[in-house]
Amino acid sequence: MRIALLAPLPPERNGIADYADAWREAMREAGTDVATPLRGQALSPRASMLDKQMEAVDWSRADLVHAELGGGRGNEFLALEWLAAAIPACL
């Protein structure tokens, strides 16, 4: 199984990044392939730019997308909305 992880990750300093990193490592240790296709990218709040960022990823390589998000991360929620509209089977 291949999972695409949509979450903040270290070196970003917050609890969500720490949790997502621990989750990713636990899944990898269990034999699951976890990709982080948007790691290090600041997602755009503008729909046209976000579309380009999301379209640049080959989402068909993932069996599902797992998101770890929290308050104040509106752009990631927009990315999930994009995925739900463009590739509903991955969520």
KOLDOVEX-952170 format. One line per 3 residues: their letters; for each residue x, y, z of C-alpha. Coordinates in nm, 4 decimals, decimal comma. Each point is the difference from the previous one (the first is absolute). Example, Ala and Ser with C-alpha at 12.3 -4.5 7.8 and 13.67 -1.06 7.14 Angstrom:
<recs>
as) 1,2300 -0,4500 0,7800; 0,1370 0,3440 -0,0660
</recs>
This chain:
<recs>
mri) 0,0000 0,0000 0,0000; 0,1194 0,3512 -0,0806; -0,1297 0,2927 0,2044
all) 0,0514 0,3662 -0,0870; 0,0339 0,2021 0,3204; -0,1292 0,3562 -0,0057
apl) 0,1298 0,1598 0,3193; 0,2545 0,2421 0,1370; 0,3269 -0,1792 0,0784
ppe) 0,3228 0,0912 0,1770; 0,1873 0,2278 -0,0122; -0,3309 0,1835 0,0454
rng) -0,0444 0,0358 0,3725; -0,3446 -0,0912 0,1210; -0,1730 -0,2955 0,1565
iad) -0,1698 -0,1020 -0,3221; 0,3350 -0,0243 -0,1809; 0,1429 -0,2089 0,2841
yad) -0,3014 -0,2316 0,0034; -0,0065 -0,0351 -0,3799; 0,3711 -0,0855 -0,0030
awr) -0,0484 -0,2653 0,2704; -0,3026 -0,1423 -0,1870; 0,1956 -0,0115 -0,3269
eam) 0,2906 -0,1843 0,1619; -0,2326 -0,2496 0,1721; -0,1741 -0,0733 -0,3298
rea) 0,3328 -0,0458 -0,1763; 0,1209 -0,2344 0,2734; -0,3192 -0,2015 -0,0550
gtd) 0,0886 -0,0346 -0,3684; -0,2250 0,2677 -0,1482; 0,1430 0,2314 -0,2640
vat) -0,0705 0,3584 0,1101; 0,0689 0,2814 -0,2463; 0,0031 0,3697 0,0858
plr) -0,0583 0,1583 -0,3416; -0,0570 0,3542 0,1291; 0,2728 0,0047 0,2654
gqa) 0,1772 0,3335 0,0229; -0,2544 0,1797 -0,2162; -0,2051 0,2905 0,1238
lsp) -0,3419 -0,0625 -0,1481; -0,1493 0,2999 -0,1721; -0,3269 0,1488 0,1259
ras) -0,0789 0,1015 -0,3596; -0,2051 -0,2609 -0,1826; 0,1853 0,0287 -0,3316
mld) 0,3410 -0,0438 0,1630; -0,1213 -0,2799 0,2259; -0,1394 -0,1791 -0,3061
kqm) 0,3462 0,0099 -0,1601; 0,1673 -0,1308 0,3150; -0,2476 -0,2848 0,0356
eav) 0,0054 -0,0902 -0,3702; 0,3807 -0,0262 0,0110; -0,0309 -0,3082 0,2239
dws) -0,0815 -0,3424 -0,1437; -0,2703 -0,0835 0,2535; -0,0788 -0,3251 -0,1828
rad) 0,3145 -0,1476 0,1563; -0,1694 0,0067 0,3423; -0,2631 -0,2440 0,1156
lvh) -0,1316 0,2614 0,2401; 0,0805 0,3392 0,1485; 0,0324 0,0430 0,3761
ael) -0,0112 0,3529 0,1420; 0,1115 0,1286 0,3394; -0,1182 0,3578 0,0257
ggg) -0,0902 0,2454 0,2693; -0,1155 0,3508 0,0631; 0,1327 0,2756 -0,2207
rgn) 0,0890 -0,2293 -0,2888; -0,2637 0,1132 -0,2460; 0,2104 -0,0631 -0,3091
efl) 0,0297 -0,3696 0,0815; -0,3782 -0,0199 0,0377; -0,0273 0,1584 -0,3461
ale) 0,2371 -0,2699 -0,1273; -0,2277 -0,2689 0,1459; -0,2993 0,1610 -0,1694
wla) 0,1950 -0,0059 -0,3270; 0,0764 -0,3705 0,0457; -0,3617 -0,0796 0,0867
aai) -0,1160 0,1678 -0,3199; 0,2778 -0,1219 -0,2311; 0,0688 -0,3500 0,1345
pac) -0,2744 -0,1004 0,2457; 0,1118 -0,3627 0,0184; 0,3297 0,0921 0,1696
l) -0,1568 0,1441 0,3166
</recs>
